């Protein structure tokens, strides 16, 4: 397939660094770098609910909201 040029186009490989750092992710100021995650959990009263969690990497200021469905923030 390669010899006849029949392979799908692909991106060039990205060369990664050695990955070593001091274990911290601290930007220069607030609102520059946020981490986010979501989790679905079961409650006996409401059934499945969602928790959306965001945290500012500068001051570790969290933002959390809980919703009955994944499209209500």
C-alpha positions as CSV (number, residue, x, y, z in Angstrom):
1,X,0.0,0.0,0.0
2,X,2.8,2.4,0.9
3,X,4.8,1.6,-2.2
4,X,1.7,2.5,-4.4
5,X,0.8,5.6,-2.4
6,X,-2.5,4.1,-1.2
7,X,-2.1,4.9,2.5
8,X,-4.3,7.5,4.2
9,X,-2.6,10.9,4.8
10,X,-1.1,11.1,8.3
11,X,0.6,13.8,10.4
12,X,4.3,13.9,11.1
13,X,5.3,12.3,14.4
14,X,5.6,14.8,17.2
15,X,8.9,14.6,19.0
16,X,8.2,14.6,22.8
17,X,10.5,16.1,25.4
18,X,12.0,13.8,28.0
19,X,8.9,14.6,30.1
20,X,10.9,15.6,33.2
21,X,9.7,18.6,35.2
22,X,9.6,19.5,38.9
23,X,6.1,18.2,39.4
24,X,4.4,21.6,39.4
25,X,2.1,23.4,36.9
26,X,2.1,27.0,38.1
27,X,1.2,29.7,35.5
28,X,2.2,33.4,36.0
29,X,-1.2,34.6,37.0
30,X,-4.9,33.7,37.6
31,X,-7.2,32.6,34.8
32,X,-4.3,31.4,32.6
33,X,-4.4,27.6,33.1
34,X,-7.4,25.6,34.3
35,X,-7.8,21.9,34.8
36,X,-11.3,20.4,34.3
37,X,-13.0,17.1,34.8
38,X,-16.5,15.6,35.0
39,X,-17.9,12.6,36.8
40,X,-21.3,10.9,36.7
41,X,-22.6,9.4,39.9
42,X,-25.7,7.7,41.3
43,X,-28.0,9.1,44.0
44,X,-30.9,7.2,45.4
45,X,-33.2,10.2,45.2
46,X,-32.3,11.8,41.9
47,X,-30.7,8.9,39.9
48,X,-27.6,9.7,37.9
49,X,-26.2,13.2,38.3
50,X,-23.1,15.0,37.0
51,X,-20.4,16.9,38.9
52,X,-18.3,19.3,36.9
53,X,-15.0,20.4,38.5
54,X,-12.6,23.1,37.4
55,X,-9.5,24.4,39.2
56,X,-7.3,27.3,38.6
57,X,-3.7,26.1,38.6
58,X,-2.3,29.4,39.9
59,X,-4.2,29.7,43.2
60,X,-6.0,26.3,43.2
61,X,-9.3,28.1,43.4
62,X,-12.0,25.5,42.6
63,X,-15.3,25.8,40.7
64,X,-17.8,23.0,41.1
65,X,-21.3,22.6,39.9
66,X,-23.7,19.6,40.0
67,X,-26.4,18.9,37.5
68,X,-29.1,16.4,36.9
69,X,-28.1,16.1,33.2
70,X,-24.9,16.7,31.4
71,X,-26.2,19.7,29.4
72,X,-27.2,21.8,32.4
73,X,-24.4,23.9,33.8
